[in-house]
Amino acid sequence: MNNLLAMTVAGSVIVILMLLIRPVTAKLFSANWQYRIGKMVIIFFLVPVSLFAEKLASVFPQLVSQNQYSGTSPMLVPIAEQKNGLLNAINAVDTTMEQHLTIEVIQVVSTIWLFGAIGFAVWHLYCYRRFMKSLQANSIAAPEDTAVLLSSCKAALGIRCGVELMQNATIPSPMLVGLLRPMILLPTANMQEINLKLVLTHELMHLKRKDLWVKMLALLAGTVHWFNPLVHVLRKDISTWGELACDEALATKMSLEEKRLYGEAILNTLDNQSGINTAFCSSFCESKKYIKRRLTMILNAKKIKKHIAIFAAVAVLAIAGVGTAVSAFAADSKEIVNDNVTNVTVEKTASQLDINVDRELTESKQVINVDIKSLESGKFVCLGEYTLEEGDLIAYNLTAEGEGNINVGFYKAGDPSNSDGYLGHMMYAGNSIIDKNFNMKVTDKLAGTYYLWVGNFEGATLDNIKGSVEIAVES
């Protein structure tokens, strides 16, 4: 869930930044630049950049948390290094009840998110199947001379994959559909008024630029982040700038007369446009809203000057850097919270941190054997009631199979969610806790009756939990 939140925060920040600077960038940079920024944002919504936070530690050292010790038994970490993040951890462990409540809340939120994502995906899959069935039911093969023209346009653009060409009486505008089996559909009405070569070249350019795949990735981002309105703003933005970038790619190679004909072809299909759903296709004329900007960009399209291209590349890198930093910071903030609560060895008094007694210098009082067949995530097992006296030393040695996270400790209360009087390990370090030396000492204030609990704090199920808890004194 942390990675999902980090992705949605990073993506949202870039969308907001993109919209804020749009009045300036729309004048300075090309439509293709705007389109590339949109595609980059999709990556931040779909790829957990926070997973690479450790590699960015040298660049953002202040973002690195105590999680660098994750996967290692905390008793193997030098005690002096544990002190740095321990004060907040001690306060956090005093509110273990809140930790368990937080886990329950996360589970509820995760369930809501999962059902929302499934519902979003199922609805759009249904709409897609209905859309394609409608097209297939009303499509007929295009005339042979049109197919010959299509082959000529494909050769001019260097497209080698097969493209089916059909006519359809129900569509208002030419369109490209199909991810794996691309098909260009032409309306049967008013086609005599349209420059067919320009129409086919336009749709083939969409195919060459893989614009349908970009739309599908944007839809996937919308599925994962269905709760975030900014991802749906991004989807519309991707569709708009994808169309403008396609026009730009063609117009930069056209003469002024060809640009005029291209604009006329768009205007001739504009009257036929009737709010077609473009989520699953690339239509020759998707919307009337941006028609003025579209025609203006076609007429003014030209090759980008070198210094503008360099400036545009730097701007892309800067925006990507902002997104990466936000993603790392968002994920790391969550990890810091977790680490302060569970990712360090916790003793109730600072004086206990100085305890590190070799086994040869101790006399064992009691060894409590642990043999638990299985523990599901969030489950705890009480291994009995024990009396701890002042000066007692405690060492935990447990191993398990699976990818859960062992939690073991003495609690004064008969409930592991109550941390009133606690001596043990709370961690996300994995399935083993090995104390080579005794690192905990019972003070006079902590002496008393305790319950010994072993649990799987969070993660997958743990199996074959074995080992021992040893109580000793200095000899």
C-alpha positions in Angstrom: 0.0 0.0 0.0 2.9 2.3 0.7 4.1 2.0 -2.9 0.7 2.7 -4.2 0.5 5.9 -2.2 4.0 6.9 -3.2 3.1 6.4 -6.9 -0.2 8.4 -6.7 1.5 11.2 -4.8 4.4 11.4 -7.4 2.0 11.2 -10.4 -0.3 13.8 -8.9 2.5 16.3 -8.2 3.7 16.0 -11.8 0.2 16.4 -13.2 -0.3 19.5 -11.1 3.1 20.9 -12.1 2.4 20.1 -15.8 -0.9 22.0 -15.7 0.5 24.9 -13.8 3.3 25.5 -16.4 1.1 24.6 -19.4 0.5 28.3 -20.3 4.2 28.8 -20.7 5.3 25.4 -22.1 2.4 25.4 -24.7 4.0 28.5 -26.3 7.6 27.4 -26.0 7.6 23.7 -26.7 6.0 21.4 -29.2 2.9 19.3 -28.9 5.1 16.2 -28.9 6.9 17.6 -25.8 3.5 17.9 -24.0 2.6 14.4 -25.1 6.0 13.0 -23.8 5.4 14.6 -20.4 2.0 12.9 -20.2 3.6 9.5 -21.1 6.3 10.1 -18.4 3.6 10.8 -15.8 2.0 7.4 -16.7 5.3 5.8 -15.7 5.2 7.5 -12.3 1.6 6.3 -11.8 2.5 2.7 -12.8 6.1 2.1 -11.7 7.0 2.3 -7.9 10.0 4.5 -8.2 10.3 4.4 -4.4 11.7 0.9 -4.8 14.9 2.5 -6.0 15.1 4.9 -3.1 18.2 3.1 -1.7 20.1 3.8 -5.0 19.2 7.4 -4.6 20.6 7.5 -1.0 23.8 9.3 -2.2 21.7 12.0 -3.8 19.1 12.4 -1.2 20.8 11.3 2.0 18.3 12.9 4.3 15.6 10.6 2.8 17.3 7.4 3.9 15.7 5.9 7.0 16.6 3.1 9.4 15.2 0.7 6.8 18.7 0.1 5.6 18.8 -2.6 8.3 15.7 -4.3 6.9 16.2 -8.0 6.4 18.8 -8.2 9.1 18.2 -9.3 12.7 18.3 -6.0 14.6 20.6 -7.5 17.2 23.3 -7.7 14.6 23.2 -3.9 14.1 25.7 -2.1 16.3 23.9 -0.8 19.3 25.3 2.7 18.9 23.7 3.0 15.4 20.3 1.9 16.9 20.3 4.9 19.3 19.9 7.4 16.5 16.3 6.5 15.7 15.4 5.0 19.0 13.8 7.8 21.0 10.8 8.0 18.6 10.6 4.3 18.5 10.3 4.0 22.3 7.4 6.4 22.2 5.8 4.5 19.3 6.1 1.1 21.0 4.2 2.6 24.0 1.2 2.8 21.7 1.1 -0.7 20.2 -2.7 -0.7 20.3 -2.6 2.1 17.8 -0.3 0.1 15.6 -2.8 -2.8 15.4 -5.6 -0.3 14.7 -3.5 1.2 11.9 -3.0 -2.3 10.4 -6.8 -2.9 10.5 -7.4 0.4 8.8 -4.9 -0.3 6.1 -6.6 -3.7 5.5 -10.0 -2.0 5.1 -8.6 0.7 2.8 -6.7 -2.0 0.8 -10.0 -4.0 0.4 -11.9 -0.9 -0.8 -9.1 -0.1 -3.3 -9.1 -3.6 -4.6 -12.8 -3.7 -5.2 -12.7 -0.3 -6.8 -10.0 -1.3 -9.2 -11.7 -4.5 -10.1 -15.0 -2.6 -10.7 -13.3 0.0 -12.8 -11.5 -2.7 -14.9 -14.6 -4.8 -15.4 -16.7 -1.8 -16.5 -14.2 -0.7 -19.1 -13.7 -4.3 -20.3 -17.4 -4.5 -20.8 -17.5 -1.2 -22.7 -14.6 -2.3 -24.8 -16.2 -5.6 -25.8 -19.5 -3.8 -26.6 -17.6 -1.2 -28.6 -15.7 -3.8 -30.7 -18.8 -6.0 -31.2 -20.7 -3.0 -32.5 -17.9 -2.2 -35.0 -17.5 -5.8 -36.2 -21.3 -6.1 -36.7 -21.5 -3.1 -39.0 -18.2 -3.2 -40.9 -17.6 -4.3 -44.5 -14.5 -4.6 -46.6 -13.2 -1.4 -48.1 -13.0 -1.0 -52.0 -9.9 -2.5 -53.6 -8.6 0.8 -54.8 -8.7 2.1 -51.2 -6.7 -0.9 -50.0 -4.0 -0.2 -52.7 -3.8 3.4 -51.4 -3.4 2.1 -47.9 -0.4 -0.1 -49.0 1.2 3.0 -50.6 0.8 5.0 -47.4 2.2 2.2 -45.3 5.3 2.0 -47.5 5.8 5.8 -47.2 5.8 5.6 -43.4 7.8 2.4 -43.2 5.0 0.3 -41.6 5.3 -3.4 -42.3 2.7 -4.9 -40.0 -0.7 -5.9 -41.3 -3.4 -3.3 -41.2 -7.0 -4.2 -42.0 -9.1 -1.6 -43.8 -12.9 -1.6 -43.4 -15.9 0.7 -43.9 -18.6 1.2 -41.3 -21.9 3.1 -41.6 -22.2 3.8 -37.9 -19.0 5.7 -37.1 -18.9 9.5 -37.5 -15.1 9.8 -38.3 -12.2 7.6 -39.6 -10.5 5.8 -36.7 -7.8 3.3 -35.8 -8.7 0.4 -33.5 -7.1 -2.8 -32.3 -3.8 -3.2 -30.3 -2.6 -6.6 -31.7 -4.6 -6.6 -34.9 -4.9 -3.0 -36.0 -7.8 -1.9 -38.2 -8.6 1.4 -39.9 -12.3 2.1 -40.2 -13.7 4.6 -42.6 -17.3 6.0 -42.5 -19.4 5.4 -45.5 -21.0 8.8 -45.5 -19.4 11.9 -47.0 -16.1 10.2 -47.7 -16.0 11.8 -51.2 -15.4 15.1 -49.5 -12.4 13.8 -47.6 -8.8 13.5 -48.8 -8.4 9.8 -48.3 -4.6 9.8 -48.5 -4.3 12.3 -45.7 -6.8 10.4 -43.6 -5.0 7.1 -44.0 -1.6 8.7 -43.4 -3.0 10.2 -40.1 -4.3 6.9 -38.8 -1.1 5.1 -39.8 0.9 7.7 -38.0 -1.1 6.9 -34.8 -0.2 3.3 -35.4 3.5 4.0 -35.9 3.6 6.1 -32.7 1.8 3.4 -30.8 -0.8 5.9 -29.5 -3.3 3.2 -28.8 -0.9 1.4 -26.4 -0.3 4.8 -24.7 -4.1 5.1 -24.2 -4.3 1.6 -22.8 -1.4 2.3 -20.3 -3.3 5.5 -19.3 -6.4 3.4 -18.8 -4.3 1.0 -16.7 -3.1 3.9 -14.6 -6.7 4.9 -14.2 -7.6 1.4 -13.0 -4.8 1.3 -10.4 -5.5 4.9 -9.2 -9.3 5.0 -9.8 -9.7 7.0 -6.6 -7.4 9.8 -7.8 -9.2 12.4 -10.0 -5.9 13.7 -11.4 -5.2 10.4 -13.2 -8.4 10.9 -15.1 -7.4 14.4 -15.9 -4.2 12.9 -17.3 -6.1 10.4 -19.4 -8.0 13.2 -21.2 -4.8 15.2 -21.5 -3.0 12.2 -23.1 -5.8 11.8 -25.7 -5.8 15.5 -26.6 -2.0 15.9 -26.9 -1.6 12.6 -28.6 -3.8 13.9 -31.4 -2.0 17.2 -31.6 1.4 15.5 -31.6 0.3 13.2 -34.5 -0.8 16.3 -36.5 2.5 18.0 -35.7 4.6 15.0 -36.8 2.8 15.0 -40.2 2.6 18.8 -40.7 6.3 19.5 -40.1 7.0 17.6 -43.4 4.2 19.2 -45.4 4.2 22.2 -47.7 1.8 25.1 -46.9 -0.6 23.8 -49.5 -0.6 20.3 -48.0 -1.2 21.8 -44.6 -4.2 23.6 -46.0 -5.6 20.4 -47.4 -4.9 18.6 -44.2 -6.9 21.2 -42.3 -9.7 21.0 -44.7 -9.8 17.2 -44.2 -10.2 17.7 -40.5 -13.0 20.3 -41.0 -14.8 18.0 -43.3 -15.0 15.2 -40.7 -15.8 17.7 -37.9 -19.5 17.9 -38.9 -19.7 14.1 -38.7 -18.2 14.0 -35.2 -20.9 13.1 -32.6 -19.1 12.5 -29.2 -17.6 9.2 -30.0 -15.9 7.4 -27.1 -12.2 7.6 -27.9 -11.0 5.5 -25.0 -10.4 2.5 -27.2 -9.5 4.1 -30.5 -7.7 7.0 -32.2 -10.2 9.0 -34.2 -9.3 11.4 -37.1 -11.3 14.2 -35.4 -11.8 13.4 -31.7 -13.2 16.7 -30.4 -14.5 20.1 -31.5 -13.1 21.7 -28.4 -9.5 22.0 -29.5 -10.1 22.4 -33.3 -8.9 26.0 -33.4 -5.6 25.1 -31.6 -5.2 22.0 -33.8 -5.6 23.9 -37.1 -3.3 26.7 -35.8 -0.6 24.2 -34.8 -0.8 22.5 -38.2 -0.3 25.7 -40.1 2.5 26.8 -37.8 4.2 23.4 -37.5 8.0 23.6 -38.2 11.1 21.9 -37.0 12.3 22.7 -33.5 15.4 24.9 -33.2 18.3 23.3 -31.6 18.4 25.5 -28.5 14.7 25.0 -27.9 15.2 21.2 -28.2 18.0 21.4 -25.6 15.8 23.5 -23.3 12.9 21.1 -23.7 15.1 18.1 -22.9 16.4 19.8 -19.7 12.8 20.6 -18.7 11.8 16.9 -19.1 14.7 15.8 -16.9 13.9 18.5 -14.3 10.2 17.3 -14.1 11.3 13.7 -14.0 13.7 14.6 -11.1 10.9 16.3 -9.2 8.7 13.2 -9.6 11.5 10.9 -8.5 12.3 13.0 -5.5 8.6 13.2 -4.5 8.1 9.4 -5.0 11.2 8.6 -2.9 10.2 11.1 -0.2 6.6 9.8 0.0 7.7 6.2 0.2 10.4 7.0 2.7 8.1 8.9 5.0 5.9 5.8 5.2 9.0 3.7 5.9 10.2 6.1 8.7 6.9 5.7 10.4 7.1 1.9 10.1 10.7 1.9 11.2 10.1 4.1 14.2 7.4 1.7 15.3 8.7 -1.7 14.4 12.0 -1.9 12.6 14.4 -1.6 15.5 15.1 -3.5 18.7 13.2 -1.8 21.5 14.1 -1.7 25.1 12.2 0.3 27.6 15.1 2.2 29.1 18.1 3.9 27.6 20.4 2.2 30.1 19.6 -1.2 28.6 21.2 -0.3 25.3 24.6 -0.6 27.0 23.9 -4.3 27.7 25.8 -6.7 25.5 27.0 -9.6 27.6 28.8 -12.6 26.2 27.2 -16.0 26.8 30.4 -17.3 28.5 29.9 -14.6 31.2 26.4 -15.7 32.0 24.6 -18.3 34.0 21.4 -19.6 32.4 18.3 -19.5 34.6 15.7 -20.8 32.1 15.4 -21.8 28.4 11.9 -21.6 26.9 11.7 -23.7 23.8 9.5 -22.4 20.9 7.9 -24.8 18.4 5.0 -23.3 16.5 3.7 -25.0 13.4 2.2 -22.0 11.7 1.2 -18.3 12.2 -0.9 -16.3 9.9 -0.2 -12.6 9.4 -1.4 -10.6 12.4 -1.7 -13.7 14.7 -0.1 -14.1 18.1 0.5 -17.1 20.4 1.0 -16.8 24.1 3.6 -19.2 25.4 2.9 -18.8 29.1 3.4 -16.6 32.2 6.9 -15.9 33.5 8.5 -13.9 36.3 11.4 -11.6 35.4 13.6 -10.4 38.2 15.9 -7.4 38.4 19.2 -8.2 36.6 17.8 -10.9 34.4 19.3 -11.0 30.9 17.1 -12.0 27.9 18.1 -13.4 24.5 15.8 -14.4 21.6 16.8 -17.0 19.1 14.0 -17.8 16.6 13.9 -18.9 13.0 10.9 -19.6 10.7 10.0 -20.5 7.1 8.1 -18.0 5.0 8.1 -14.3 4.3 6.3 -13.0 7.4 7.8 -10.9 10.1 8.5 -12.4 13.6 7.4 -10.5 16.7 8.5 -11.8 20.0 8.6 -10.3 23.5 7.5 -10.3 27.1 4.4 -8.3 27.8 3.1 -7.5 31.3 -0.4 -7.5 29.9 -2.2 -10.6 28.7 -2.8 -9.0 25.3 0.0 -8.3 22.8 -1.7 -5.1 21.7 -1.0 -3.6 25.1 2.6 -2.6 25.4 2.5 -1.6 29.1 5.8 -3.2 30.2 7.4 -4.6 27.1 10.7 -6.4 26.5 11.3 -7.8 23.0 11.5 -7.3 19.3 9.0 -5.6 17.0 10.3 -5.6 13.5 9.8 -6.0 9.7 13.2 -7.6 9.4 12.1 -11.0 8.3 11.7 -14.6 9.6 14.6 -14.8 12.0 15.8 -13.2 15.3 19.2 -14.3 16.4 20.8 -12.8 19.6 24.4 -13.8 19.7 24.8 -12.0 23.0 22.4 -10.9 25.7 21.2 -7.4 24.8 18.4 -6.9 27.2 18.5 -6.5 31.0 15.6 -6.2 33.4 15.7 -3.2 35.6 14.1 -2.8 39.0 11.3 -0.8 37.4 10.6 -3.6 34.8 10.8 -6.6 37.1 7.5 -8.5 37.5 5.2 -11.0 35.9 5.1 -11.2 32.1 3.4 -13.1 29.3 5.6 -14.4 26.5 4.1 -13.8 23.1 5.3 -14.9 19.6 3.5 -13.4 16.6 3.6 -12.7 12.9 3.3 -8.9 12.9 2.7 -8.5 9.1 3.4 -10.3 5.9 2.9 -13.8 4.6 2.2 -16.8 6.8 5.2 -18.1 8.9 5.7 -21.9 9.2 7.8 -24.0 11.5 8.7 -21.3 14.0 11.4 -22.8 16.1 14.1 -21.7 18.6 14.3 -20.6 22.2 14.0 -17.6 24.6 16.7 -17.7 27.2 16.7 -16.0 30.6 20.1 -15.7 32.3 22.1 -13.7 34.8 25.7 -12.4 34.8 27.9 -14.9 36.5 
